[in-house]
Amino acid sequence: MSKLAQGLSGRQKAAILLITLGPEVSAQIFKHLRDDEIEQLTLEIANVRKVDSNDRDFILQEFHQICMAQEFISQGGIAYAKEILDKALGEDKAKEVLTRLTATLQVRPFDFARKADPAQILNFIQNENTQTIALVLSYLQAEQAATILSSLPQDKQADVAKRIALMDSTSPEVITQIEHILEQKLSSTVTQDYTNAGGIDSIVQILNGVDRGTERTILDALEIQDPELAEDIKKRMFVFEDIVSIDNRSIQRIIRDVENADLQLALKVSSEEVREAIFRNMSKRMSETFQEEMEFMGPVRLRDVEEAQTRIVAIIRRLEESGEIIIARGGGDDIIV
């Protein structure tokens, strides 16, 4: 092993490992990483000019040892892993591997709950206090949390959303106690350091998945309780009225994917500004036909309008995720034309 390998950061080692594994395997790994992690690793890979064969072999061996240690821990815990690794690698090397692995081995709390049906989780937590509900939702998948949040009584929804947004860290003792309430036999052990969950990004992901009515109820309540927090949340998420901030080409792309019936319903109670943004991106004939059909619709239920807006927003978010449109948010994104 060269001295260079000893001085490499974890990110640099990960970049060399991905290069060694090849593009097909690396592409599969990227699917499990966050966007910021992908960006950081891509930069590291781009900066690698040449991989020394000794460095490559050392990093592969190190990666194998970590995978082996993780497998031993999943089989019998830290003590079991240490015993096996002591015999395989020697006491000093085993300690080094386990120490290096500590941060990555931490099993995220409520792992069992993320495999459960949202309705089952709701039955467990719906009568708990809002702080407990917020804690549990913070650790669930965004889709699960959105379903549960939508099913809570309206008088609880905004409070739970606020607590998730303002949540910082929770002691492991509290997490362990709540985990035991939800399930007697845990499938994993809770790490003994403070675990971060919740925050603005967490509640934005959750609200992006709830229905339009729930979203509006929560944001309206938060505007009264904490206007600054409500504004911060709205800047990071996309709501139907934000269509006015999208460029014309993107709006035309959205119109192609949205059902005409949904768009007509959604525009029924929208602002004149939103209507203008939509109609100016239709042909003259299409716009005239569209407005005539809207006039003949007659009264519509608010719930139907909100559901149509929810479906449209889901399409917009999908188009943004696939890179087909770009949405400039209030968080400071710069768009270069």
Sequence and secondary structure as in RCSB ss.txt:
>XXXX:A:sequence
MSKLAQGLSGRQKAAILLITLGPEVSAQIFKHLRDDEIEQLTLEIANVRKVDSNDRDFILQEFHQICMAQEFISQ
GGIAYAKEILDKALGEDKAKEVLTRLTATLQVRPFDFARKADPAQILNFIQNENTQTIALVLSYLQAEQAATILS
SLPQDKQADVAKRIALMDSTSPEVITQIEHILEQKLSSTVTQDYTNAGGIDSIVQILNGVDRGTERTILDALEIQ
DPELAEDIKKRMFVFEDIVSIDNRSIQRIIRDVENADLQLALKVSSEEVREAIFRNMSKRMSETFQEEMEFMGPV
RLRDVEEAQTRIVAIIRRLEESGEIIIARGGGDDIIV
>XXXX:A:secstr
  HHHHT  HHHHHHHHHHHH HHHHHHHHTTS HHHHHHHHHHHHH     HHHHHHHHHHHHHHHHHHHHHHH
HHHHHHHHHHHHHH HHHHHHHHHHHHHHH   TTTTGGGS HHHHHHHHTTS HHHHHHHHHHS HHHHHHHHH
HS HHHHHHHHHHHHH  EE HHHHHHHHHHH SS SS   SS EE  SHHHHHHHHTTS HHHHHHHHHHHHHH
 HHHHHHHHHHS  GGGGGGS HHHHHHHHHHS HHHHHHHHTTS HHHHHHHHTTS HHHHHHHHHHHHTT   
 HHHHHHHHHHHHHHHHHHHHTTSS    TTT     
